Amino acid sequence: QVRLVESGGGLVQPGGSLRLSCAASGRISSIYVMAWYREAPGKQRELVATILGSSSFTRYADSVKGRFTISRDNALNTVYLQMNSLKPDDTAVYYCNADIRTTDSRGNYWGQGTQVTVSS
């Protein structure tokens, strides 16, 4: 069984930084696309950033371009989201998502979420 576990959320002042991590575990053969989503109160879940397996291609929501950076360590099956110049509008629960092939099948998996609160 595959698990995605996020960490690194918390409370930060506007203009501050946080680094989120998401580690995948289980009988993993390959991890293809990895991504971060976020869901703010009263809003739909939105895609924040995506990174392909080779790490050579990344894509960002317009609202975070130039402030957030997604990266991954394939040896550790881990994806990161470095968030700089945080704004109150970035407050949300952040979820990790990954397209993973196990020894038995291929599927799409979600983490449990980590709360990010930007407030003075």
Secondary structure, 3 states (H helix, E strand, C coil): CCEEEEECCEEECCCCCEEEEEEEECCEEEEEEEEEEEECCCCCCEEEEEECCCCCCEEECCCCCCCEEEEEECCCCEEEEEECCCCHHHCEEEEEEEEEEECCCEEEEECCCEEEEECC
